[in-house]
Amino acid sequence: MGRQTLAQQLTRTKPIGTAEHAGDHELKRSLGLFALTMIGVGATIGTGIFFTMVEAVPKAGPSVILSFIMAAVTAGLTALCYAELSSRIPASGSSYSFAYATLGEFAAFIVAGCLLLEYGLAASATAIGWSDYLNNFLVNATGWKIPGMLRSPMIASGPNGLEIHAGHFNLPPVALVVICGFLLLRGAKESATVNAVMVSIKLIILTFFAVIAFSGFDAANFTPFFMTDSAKGPGGLSAVTAAAATVFFSFIGLDTVATAGSEVRDPKRNVPLGILAALVIVTVFYLVVAVAAMGAQPASKFEGQEAGLAVILQNVTGKAWPALILSGGAVISVFSVTLVTIYGQSRILYAISKDGLIPKSFHAVSARTRVPVNNTIIVCLAVALVAGFVDSTFLWDMVSMGTLVAFIVVSAAVPVIRKKHIDLSTDHGGFRVPFGPYLVPALSIIACLYILKDLSRLTYWVFFIWMGIAVAGYFIYGMRNSRLNTNNQA
């Protein structure tokens, strides 16, 4: 085969339908539909409800309910695209693999950069939030609280911008990441079983919260519905969109389901079903809990509130035991979010490395557990360092940025895969986006772009710097070492 031109290298696509045979570097297909759905729910429910209400409500006020609906509709449109692509390309790597098979290698590597940003920072942010609920649980259970210097970061945001607090280190999230790492190293099936148990507990706890919070429901808390305080933001629909951008990262679980494609039994059936089932469960719980929380507490009290849902229950009942139950449930729930997010990150690195775009050590798999050991350890170290030293305020919008860009690429890939690889006169036997290959993907892209427009300028600057690093990495290493590279094959 002759040498490839630069354009050919950038746009070369990975063949669809390449069989994945068991071998020394292959993952084991051990996950069924229930475990897969629980992975999606586990990676999603927890972040948006347990933490981001504190970030989103000050932006939008009671209309944050619309922010969750806007995010859910956007995620739903994209979920349909994910469902079709995952039924056609049942492999690890999620939107990275979808882009590689449709839009080309360079686009796939850019998506990979978005996913690494998305998953790495999401795992760190959720681990940081876990610290607040752990502290609340310990205070209510024993009266002892974690010393401030051991549960606050060195790098934090303050009224005057960036602040450095020498000697501070957020220890609890680092401990959480270490525990997650040990579980993941035992194997995907074992980790999925633990996750399913934790997710079940999470749903019970959130139902418990909603029942008690609705007992203190006050419709006056929804007036005025749209925030009008210009000192806190733009108000109106712009505030709704800004809050939607903040909470959108909490729908990362949809992408996480697709990262498990190489470890799922009957992936063409189970991955699409897992994505759609997770979306329905997540959306219902988000809306119920958000309405209950807003009805039980005025919007003005959310800003800066630690362990917010636990505090709401304590205020509604005047007793500590409901808050104790909620905090204990949150400790378990957020554990599952962190576990599954780190899992997703490690599987994306596995897929990228398998294609030769990053060093091969990232897809080395243990012969006993069939787990990518090296990359799991590296991911845990990176996540722990960020969680230990950085304030989560810097992380939420960056995760949303990465998620939205990845969702746009997935939506764009649907019409491409229909045109390039599928004979429309026959049915490939998997899920198809309804109303043809253009309408739903176009609506998904428009919705993602609409939410993206209200992210902060700082978020865009950091994102473009990260993308610059990714582009440099591709041209320095990935392009030359790609398994599809034929320039060195005479």
SVG drawing of the C-alpha trace seen along z (x, -y; Angstrom):
<svg xmlns="http://www.w3.org/2000/svg" viewBox="-48 -44 57 59">
<polyline fill="none" stroke="black" stroke-width="0.4" points="0.0,0.0 1.3,-3.5 2.1,-6.4 -0.9,-8.3 -1.2,-12.1 -1.8,-14.3 -5.5,-14.6 -5.8,-10.8 -4.1,-10.4 -6.4,-12.9 -9.6,-11.4 -8.8,-7.7 -11.6,-5.7 -11.5,-2.5 -13.5,0.3 -16.9,1.1 -17.7,4.6 -14.1,5.7 -14.5,8.8 -13.0,8.6 -11.6,12.0 -10.5,13.0 -6.8,12.7 -4.2,11.4 -5.3,7.8 -9.0,8.2 -11.7,7.4 -14.2,10.0 -17.9,9.8 -19.5,10.3 -22.1,7.5 -25.8,8.0 -28.6,5.4 -29.4,4.8 -25.7,4.3 -25.2,2.0 -28.3,-0.2 -27.0,-0.5 -23.7,-1.7 -25.5,-4.5 -27.7,-5.4 -24.7,-5.1 -22.6,-7.5 -25.5,-10.0 -27.7,-10.2 -25.8,-11.8 -23.8,-14.5 -26.6,-16.6 -28.8,-16.2 -26.4,-15.9 -24.0,-18.7 -24.9,-20.9 -28.1,-22.3 -25.7,-24.4 -24.1,-25.7 -27.1,-25.9 -29.9,-27.3 -28.0,-30.6 -27.8,-31.1 -31.4,-30.4 -33.4,-30.4 -36.6,-28.2 -36.4,-28.1 -33.6,-25.6 -36.4,-23.0 -36.4,-24.2 -32.6,-23.8 -32.9,-20.1 -35.7,-19.7 -33.5,-21.5 -30.6,-19.3 -32.7,-16.1 -34.3,-16.9 -30.8,-17.6 -29.5,-14.4 -32.6,-12.5 -32.0,-13.6 -28.4,-12.6 -29.3,-9.3 -31.2,-8.2 -28.0,-8.9 -25.9,-7.0 -28.4,-4.1 -28.0,-3.7 -24.3,-4.1 -23.7,-1.7 -25.8,1.0 -23.6,0.6 -20.2,0.2 -20.3,2.3 -16.8,1.4 -15.1,-0.3 -14.4,-4.0 -17.9,-5.4 -18.1,-8.6 -14.3,-8.2 -15.0,-4.9 -18.1,-6.3 -16.1,-9.3 -13.2,-7.0 -15.6,-4.9 -17.4,-7.8 -15.6,-11.2 -12.0,-10.1 -8.9,-9.7 -8.2,-13.3 -11.8,-14.1 -11.7,-10.9 -8.6,-12.1 -10.1,-15.5 -13.2,-13.7 -10.8,-11.5 -9.4,-14.7 -12.9,-15.9 -13.7,-12.5 -10.5,-12.5 -11.3,-16.0 -14.9,-15.0 -14.3,-11.8 -11.2,-12.8 -12.7,-16.1 -16.1,-14.6 -14.5,-11.9 -12.5,-14.5 -15.5,-16.8 -17.8,-14.1 -15.1,-12.8 -14.7,-16.4 -18.5,-16.7 -18.5,-13.3 -16.3,-14.9 -19.1,-17.3 -21.6,-14.5 -19.1,-12.3 -18.4,-15.2 -22.2,-15.9 -22.7,-12.2 -19.9,-12.1 -21.2,-15.2 -24.7,-13.8 -23.6,-10.3 -20.7,-11.1 -20.4,-14.8 -16.9,-14.8 -16.0,-16.5 -13.0,-16.3 -10.5,-19.1 -10.9,-21.9 -7.3,-21.7 -7.9,-18.0 -11.1,-18.6 -10.4,-21.8 -8.2,-22.2 -4.9,-24.2 -6.2,-25.9 -9.6,-27.5 -11.8,-30.2 -12.5,-33.3 -14.1,-36.7 -10.9,-38.1 -10.3,-35.2 -7.8,-32.4 -6.6,-31.7 -3.8,-29.5 -4.2,-27.9 -0.8,-26.5 -1.0,-23.3 -4.5,-22.4 -5.3,-19.1 -8.7,-17.4 -8.0,-14.0 -11.5,-12.2 -11.8,-12.3 -8.3,-10.9 -9.3,-8.0 -12.4,-7.5 -10.5,-7.3 -8.0,-4.8 -10.9,-2.5 -12.5,-2.8 -9.2,-1.8 -8.9,1.3 -12.5,2.4 -11.9,1.7 -8.7,3.7 -10.6,6.8 -12.6,7.0 -15.5,5.4 -18.1,7.9 -17.2,7.5 -17.2,3.7 -20.6,3.7 -22.1,5.9 -21.0,3.5 -22.2,0.6 -25.7,2.1 -26.1,2.5 -25.0,-1.1 -27.3,-2.4 -30.3,-0.6 -29.5,-2.2 -29.2,-5.6 -32.6,-5.4 -34.2,-4.4 -32.5,-7.3 -33.6,-9.8 -37.2,-8.5 -36.9,-8.9 -35.7,-12.5 -38.6,-13.4 -41.3,-12.0 -40.0,-14.0 -39.2,-17.2 -42.7,-17.3 -44.1,-17.3 -42.5,-20.7 -43.4,-21.9 -44.2,-25.7 -45.3,-26.9 -44.1,-30.4 -40.5,-29.2 -41.2,-29.2 -42.0,-32.9 -40.6,-34.7 -39.9,-31.7 -37.3,-33.4 -34.3,-35.0 -34.2,-38.8 -31.2,-39.8 -28.7,-41.1 -25.9,-40.9 -26.1,-37.1 -26.5,-36.7 -28.5,-37.6 -31.9,-36.4 -34.7,-35.0 -34.1,-32.3 -30.4,-33.1 -30.1,-32.1 -32.0,-28.9 -29.5,-28.1 -26.5,-29.0 -27.7,-26.7 -28.5,-23.9 -24.8,-24.1 -23.7,-23.6 -26.0,-20.6 -25.5,-19.0 -22.4,-17.1 -24.6,-15.0 -25.8,-13.2 -22.4,-11.8 -23.8,-8.4 -25.2,-8.0 -21.7,-8.1 -20.4,-5.8 -22.9,-3.0 -21.3,-3.2 -17.8,-2.9 -18.6,0.7 -19.3,1.9 -16.5,4.5 -17.6,6.0 -21.3,6.4 -23.1,9.6 -25.1,9.1 -24.0,5.4 -26.1,4.6 -29.2,5.2 -28.1,4.4 -26.1,1.1 -28.9,-0.8 -31.5,0.5 -29.1,-0.3 -28.7,-3.9 -32.4,-4.6 -33.4,-2.9 -30.8,-4.9 -32.0,-8.1 -35.6,-7.5 -34.7,-6.5 -32.3,-9.5 -34.7,-12.1 -37.6,-11.0 -35.5,-11.1 -33.8,-14.4 -37.1,-16.2 -38.8,-14.7 -36.0,-15.5 -35.3,-19.0 -39.0,-20.0 -39.1,-18.6 -35.8,-20.5 -37.0,-23.8 -40.4,-23.4 -38.8,-22.8 -36.2,-25.6 -36.0,-29.1 -33.6,-29.5 -31.6,-32.1 -30.4,-29.4 -28.8,-27.1 -25.7,-29.1 -22.6,-27.8 -24.6,-25.2 -22.7,-22.1 -24.5,-18.7 -27.5,-20.6 -30.1,-17.8 -29.2,-16.6 -29.6,-20.2 -33.0,-20.5 -34.3,-17.4 -32.9,-18.6 -34.7,-22.0 -38.0,-20.4 -38.2,-17.9 -36.2,-19.7 -34.5,-16.5 -31.0,-15.1 -31.9,-11.5 -33.3,-12.2 -30.2,-14.1 -28.1,-11.3 -29.9,-8.8 -29.6,-11.1 -25.9,-11.8 -25.2,-8.1 -27.0,-7.4 -25.2,-10.1 -21.8,-8.7 -22.8,-5.4 -24.4,-7.0 -21.5,-9.3 -19.1,-6.4 -20.9,-4.7 -20.7,-7.8 -16.9,-8.1 -16.4,-4.3 -18.2,-4.3 -16.7,-7.5 -13.2,-6.2 -14.2,-2.9 -15.3,-4.9 -12.1,-6.9 -10.0,-3.7 -12.0,-2.0 -11.6,-5.1 -7.9,-5.1 -7.9,-1.3 -9.7,-1.9 -7.4,-4.8 -4.3,-2.8 -5.5,0.2 -5.7,-1.9 -2.1,-3.0 -2.8,-6.7 -1.3,-6.6 1.3,-4.3 0.4,-0.6 0.9,-0.3 -2.6,-1.8 -4.2,1.4 -2.2,3.9 -4.7,6.3 -4.3,8.5 -4.4,12.2 -6.4,13.0 -8.9,10.2 -9.1,9.0 -8.7,5.4 -6.4,2.7 -4.3,2.4 -1.8,-0.2 -4.3,-2.7 -6.6,-2.2 -3.8,-3.0 -2.8,-6.1 -6.4,-7.4 -6.8,-7.0 -3.5,-8.9 -4.6,-11.8 -8.1,-12.0 -6.8,-11.8 -4.3,-14.6 -6.9,-16.9 -9.5,-16.0 -7.0,-16.6 -5.7,-20.0 -8.3,-21.8 -11.7,-23.4 -14.6,-21.7 -15.9,-25.1 -13.3,-25.0 -14.4,-21.7 -18.2,-21.6 -18.4,-23.7 -15.3,-22.1 -17.0,-18.7 -20.1,-20.1 -18.0,-21.5 -16.3,-18.2 -19.7,-16.3 -21.5,-18.7 -18.7,-18.6 -18.7,-14.8 -22.5,-14.7 -22.3,-17.0 -19.8,-14.6 -22.0,-11.6 -25.0,-13.3 -23.1,-14.3 -21.9,-10.7 -25.4,-9.3 -26.1,-10.6 -22.5,-9.8 -22.7,-6.2 -26.0,-5.8 -24.6,-7.2 -21.1,-5.5 -21.7,-2.1 -25.4,-1.0 -27.5,0.2 -30.8,-1.6 -32.7,1.2 -31.8,3.6 -32.1,3.5 -28.9,4.0 -30.8,5.5 -30.1,2.9 -31.7,-0.4 -32.3,-3.2 -32.9,-6.9 -36.5,-7.7 -37.7,-10.1 -34.7,-9.5 -30.9,-10.1 -31.1,-14.0 -33.9,-15.4 -33.0,-14.1 -29.2,-14.5 -29.7,-18.1 -32.0,-18.9 -29.5,-17.4 -26.6,-19.5 -28.7,-22.7 -29.6,-22.0 -26.0,-21.3 -24.8,-24.5 -27.6,-26.5 -26.4,-25.3 -22.7,-25.8 -23.2,-29.5 -23.7,-30.4 -20.6,-28.7 -18.1,-31.2 -15.2,-32.7 -12.7,-31.1 -14.2,-27.7 -13.6,-28.3 -10.1,-29.4 -9.1,-26.4 -10.9,-24.1 -9.0,-25.5 -5.7,-25.2 -6.5,-21.6 -7.5,-21.0 -4.2,-22.6 -2.4,-20.0 -4.5,-17.2 -3.8,-18.4 0.0,-18.5 -0.2,-15.0 -1.8,-13.7 0.8,-15.2 3.7,-14.3 2.7,-10.7 -0.7,-9.5 -0.6,-10.1 2.7,-8.2 1.9,-5.3 -1.7,-4.7 -2.5,-1.1 -4.0,-2.5 -0.8,-4.2 0.7,-2.8 3.4,-5.4 6.0,-3.0 4.6,0.0 6.2,0.5"/>
</svg>
